[in-house]
Amino acid sequence: MTKLMRIDCETASEIYLQGGSQLIDIRDQESYLAGHIADAIHIDNSSLSQFIASAETSQPLLIYCYHGNSSQQAGEHFINQGFEQVYSVDGGFEQWQHSPPITKKPEA
């Protein structure tokens, strides 16, 4: 069975830069609009089912929230939906803002 992996922002950036991963922001809409990681997909209760139906479950899924707590619970939900590689970003968006920036957009 898949296990949720907790990773730091630097490791999340490395995975993201390798390409082929999905980066999702589970914060509220207002926070997402105020600032988010480039190319992150905003997921909330109204878009969750659509995302799960269209997402590639074999690709790495990087999840972030405000500080890295809610993303762990969300990660467990995605594992239960069949996602194979699920990562919760410790420190969330708050920590990411203080980490070295992603400088290259991954190839799809």
QUITA-V76402 format. One record per residue. N is the residue number from 0. RES is the residue in one letter. OMEGA is omega as a letter, one per 20 degrees, with the letter a starting at -180 (none if undefined). BURIAL is 1 if it has 16 or more other C-alpha atoms within 10 Angstrom, else 0. Layout:
n = [N N]
res = [RES RES]
omega = [OMEGA OMEGA]
burial = [BURIAL BURIAL]
This chain:
n = [0 1 2 3 4 5 6 7 8 9 10 11 12 13 14 15 16 17 18 19 20 21 22 23 24 25 26 27 28 29 30 31 32 33 34 35 36 37 38 39 40 41 42 43 44 45 46 47 48 49 50 51 52 53 54 55 56 57 58 59 60 61 62 63 64 65 66 67 68 69 70 71 72 73 74 75 76 77 78 79 80 81 82 83 84 85 86 87 88 89 90 91 92 93 94 95 96 97 98 99 100 101 102 103 104 105 106 107]
res = [M T K L M R I D C E T A S E I Y L Q G G S Q L I D I R D Q E S Y L A G H I A D A I H I D N S S L S Q F I A S A E T S Q P L L I Y C Y H G N S S Q Q A G E H F I N Q G F E Q V Y S V D G G F E Q W Q H S P P I T K K P E A]
omega = [r r r r r a r a r r r r r r a a r r r r r a a r a r r a a r r a r r r r a r r r r r r a a a a a r r a a a a r a r r r r r a r r r a r r a a r r r r r r a r r r r r a a a a r a r a r a a r a a a a r a r a a r a r a none]
burial = [0 0 0 1 0 1 1 1 1 0 0 1 1 0 1 1 1 0 0 1 1 1 1 1 1 1 1 0 0 0 0 1 0 0 0 1 1 0 0 1 1 1 1 0 0 0 0 0 0 0 0 0 0 0 0 1 1 0 0 1 1 1 1 1 1 1 1 1 0 1 1 1 0 1 1 1 0 1 1 0 0 0 1 1 1 1 1 1 1 1 1 1 1 0 0 1 0 0 0 0 0 0 0 0 0 0 0 0]
